Structures are given as C-alpha cells and as structure tokens.
C-alpha cells in the first residue's frame, strides 16, 4: 500500500467533486491526498515569490487554491500534497496512478441524459493504468450518499477476479455498509425451445448453477470479512442492466477491467462502458488479471 490517493485538478466543478470524493476516501483510509494539475505549458516555478495574475501559472495556482480550501473546509486534519506538473496530462496522471492506491477523476455530466462524457484522456487513463480509477460527476458529491450508501460490485464469474473482490469488500468494510454483489448472465441457448420461448426447467437449472458459482466466489471473502453484510443477486439477463438497476442509492459501483495483454491495444468491455456512461453514482474501475 502506498497510502496515497491522487485527484486530478482542472478547475471544473466535476474536478472539485472528484477532489472532495478523494478527500473523503483518503480520510477513510488514513491516507494522504495528492492534488495534481498537469499541463505541458506550465512554466518553472519562481522561488520565494507568490503568483500574480500576470504569471503563466496563475490560473493553475487558482485551481489548486480552490481545491485545497475545499478540502480544508471538509477535512481540516487531512494531509494534502499539491503538484503542478509541466507534462502532458495523460503522461502525468498515468505516472501518478502508479504512485497511488487510487486515482480519482472528475467527469462531465450531459444534462437530462445523465451519463458520463469521458473524453479521450479519461478513456485512455481507464485502460492504461494498473491502479483503480474512480470517476465522479459534480452532482454525485454528496457526503451522505458516500457515507451511508451501499457498495455495489459487478461480477462476471468467467475467470478469477480477486483484485476486484478485494477492492469491493475493503470499500464496503471501510464504510461499514452492505456490499451488494450482482451477477448477470444470459440464459444459455438450451434454455430456449424451437419457438423462441423459454423452457422453465432449463432456465431454473441455469439460474441455480449461476447462484452456486456466485456463492463459491464469495465464500472466502465472506470468511475474511465475517462482520460485513453481503447481499448477493443473480439476474438471468444482460449483465449491464442487471448491474445498473440497483445503483441509484449506492455510494460506489465497482466494476472490473481485465488485463488483456495479448490484444494489440487495451480496451474496456461493454459492462464497464455501460457503468461509466450510465451509473448514477461514482464508478471505480479496477484492473485485474
């Protein structure tokens, strides 16, 4: 554990929401909060002279001051580091992610559609970092929801996902809330008859098998966290809607991104895509083998 949580700062309301979310998480983890703003055109910092409005880095300092004061108001005892980095933001944030337990970023909200608008930078960071990344919209920064809402984790069960489960169980345990584990899968082809209808017995057998798999995957983690309440649910439907249905009052949605080192380029799957575009709560994307 590095005991550092890094939040990207860019002066937007979404960025400020991410900073406050990261500060609350750092408080829960007894970690340091690192505020990072990166831009290739930042000038070398002058020694022993406060920034003035004519300085090249004036607005960068204004962003940092606003973020720092918001954190101090909410968490006056939290240790905070500030970094202005003269690098490409993608490069700087990728490096920061490698030095942190968690990277937290703001993301734009498109009005009534209520979805994430991840730009190229956000998408590249999600697929290229080896540390968990949390995406936060401005209107999602409510202290009550973060403190009292449940943690929801989506599980595919096709392959081991230990890092994903470790993050989800730890997040729920730190908050003292229920962990809701959701597994969605399509009915197998043999559950349909020739007319396109569902064979009830075959569908029940498929659901029973899925429940047994989910129970087996959660068993060692329930033993490791005996005091944590865990609600598990199997939905025989497309995984994305099955996962998103119960997230309106959640503190955090946790989804996994599997390392696919054999592919020519990293990518995120359709469940992660759905989560980051449509989840009404902050989303943690956890890379795992």
N, C-alpha and C positions, 0 to 999 in steps of 0.2 A: 504494500500500500504506500502511495506517495503522499497521502493526506493533503492533497491539493485539488481544488475544483476551479476550473478556468471558465470564465464567462466572456464571450466576445462583446465588445462595446463599439457601437457605431452611431450613437446619438438618437436612435429611433425609439418610439415607445415600446416596440417589440424587444429591442435590445435591453431597455430598462427593466421590462418584465422578466427577461431571462436573467439579468443580474440579481434581481430580488429573489427569484426562484433558486438560483445558485447559492445565494447567501443563506437562505433557509436550509438548503441541503447541507451546506458546509457546517451550519450550526448543529444539525442532527448528527453529522459525522465527526464533530470536533476537528474539523479540517480548516486549512487556510483557504481563503478566497483570492483568486488571481483575476484581476480585471485586465483585459488585453485589447488594445486597439492597434491595428496594423494597417500601414499604407506605404506604398513604395516612395511617395513624395515627402514623407516626414523628414524634417531637417535635423541635423545633430543638435542635441540639447545644449543650450548655453549654460555655463557654470555660474552659480550664485546670482542668477537673475530671474525674477518671476516673469512668466509670459505676458506679453502685452498684445493688444488687438492687432497690431501690425505684424506680429511674428508668424512665421509659416505654420507653426504648430499650435497656434492659439485655439482653434476650434477643436483640435484633438484634446487639448487640456480642458476645455469647457465640457466636452463629453465625459471625460474622466471625473471631473469635479462633481458633475451631476450624479453620476453613478455612485461615486464614493459617498456623497452626502446621503443619498437614498439608503445605502447600506448602513451607514452610521445611525440613521434615524431608526431603522428597524432592528438592527443588531449592533448596538454600540460597542460590545466587547469582542466582536468577531475580528480576527486578524486579517488584514487586507493588503495585498500587494498590487501595485499598478505598473503596467508595462506599456510603453509606447514603442512600437517596433517598426523600423523602416524597412519593411519587407512586403512582398505580395501577401494579401490577407490569407489566401489558401495555404501558402507555404508556412506562414507564421502560426496559423491555427492548427495545422497538422503537427508541427513541432510541439506546440503547447499541449495538444492532446496526448502525445507520447510522454509528456512530463506530468500528466494529471490523471487522477482517478476518474474524472468525469469532465466532459466538455459540454457547455450549455450555450445554446444559441437562440436568438430571437428569430421569429419568422412571421411574415406578413399575413394579415387576415383579409380576405376578399369579401367584405360586407356580408350580405344575406346568404351567400353561398357557404359561408362558414367553413373554409378549407384553407389549408396551408398553401402558400405560394412560394415554394422553395426555388430559389434561383440556382444558377449553375454552381455557385460557391457552396451553398448548403448541401446540394446533392453530392458534390464531389467529396465534401467532408464526411458525409454519412458513409460513403462506400470506401473511403481510403483510410480512415482512422482505425486503429486497433483498440481504442478505448471507447466506452459507451458515450453516446451523444444524446443529449436531451434537447428537444425542440419545443419552444414556448411561444405562444401568441400573447399579445398585450392583454387581452381581456381574460386570459387564463390565470393571471397572477392574483389569486385570492388566497389569503392566508388560511381561511377556514377550510377551504377545499383541500389545500395542500396538507393541512394538519389532520383533518378528520376523514377525508375521502379514502376509499379503499384503493389498493394497488391491484391492477388487472394485468395478467400475463397471458399471452397467446402462445400455445404450444402446438407444434406440428406432429411430434412423436415419430417422424420418419427416421430420425437419426438422433444420437445423444445431443443434449443441449445443456450441459452442466453450467456453463458460464451464464446462460440466460436465467436458469433457475436460481443460481446463487445470487444474481443481482436482484431478482424479483423477491425472493424470500428475505434477503437482507433489507431491501427497501421497505417492505411491509413491517418487518420486525422493528426497524428504527422508528417508524411512525406509530407503532402499536395499533395497527389497523388490520382488517381482514385482507388476506390475499385471495383473489378470485382467479383461478386457473381455468382457462377456456380452451377447449379443443374442438375445432370444427373440421368435418371431413364430408366429402360427397358420398352418397350411397354407392356401393360397388355395382358394377353392371349386372351382376347376377341377381340383384335385388329387384330388377325390373322385369316384367313379363313382356311378351311379344306385342301386346297392345300399348305399351308405354306406361302402364300402371305399376304401382309398387306392390311387391309381394310382402305382406305383413311379417311373415315368419322370417324371411331372409333379412328384412330391414331390422327386425329386433335382434337377430343374431349379429349383424354388423355393428349395431349400437352397443351391444354387450361386449363385443371384442374391443371396441374403442374405449369403453369405460375401464376394462381390465388393463389396457395399455396405459391409460392415464393414471390409474391408481398405482401401477407399478413404477411409473416415472416419478411420482410424487412421494412414494413411500419413504425413501431415505432422507428426503428433505423434511418431511413431517417429523421424522425421528430426530433430526438435527435441531429443529425448531419446535419442540413439544408444546410450547405455550402460545404458538401462533395459530390463529384460526384460519383454516384453509377451506374455501368453498370451491369444489371442482365441478365443471359442467361440460358435457359433451353435446354438441349440436350436429346433427346429420345434415349439414348444408355447407355451402361455400364458406371457407374459413374466415374470410374478411368480414362479411356481415355478421357472422356468428360472434366474432370478437368485438366488433364495434357496438353491438346492441346495448351492452351494459356499461358503457363508459361515461354516461352523461354526468354522473356524480363522482367519478373517480378522481383520485389525486394524481395518478400516474398510470399510463398504459405502457407496458414493457413488451417489446417485440424483438425478435432475433434476426440478425443478418449473418448468414453463414458465409465463412471464408470460402471463396471459390477460386483457389489459386490456379487451377488448370484452365480457367477461361481466359480469353485474350484481354478482357477488361472487367474490372469488378462491376457488380450491379446489385440492385436491391430487388427482392421478389415482389409479387403482387400484393401480398398481405402487408408488407412494410409500406408499399406505395399507398395502399388504402388507409393505413393508420396515419401516416404523416399528412395526408390530404384531407381526411375526414374526421379524425378523432376530436372530440370536444374537450380534451384535456391534454396536458403535456405528454409527449411521447418520448420514451427512451428507446433508442436503437442500440442493441447490444450485440457486438460481433462475437461469434463463437465458432468453434471447429465443427 
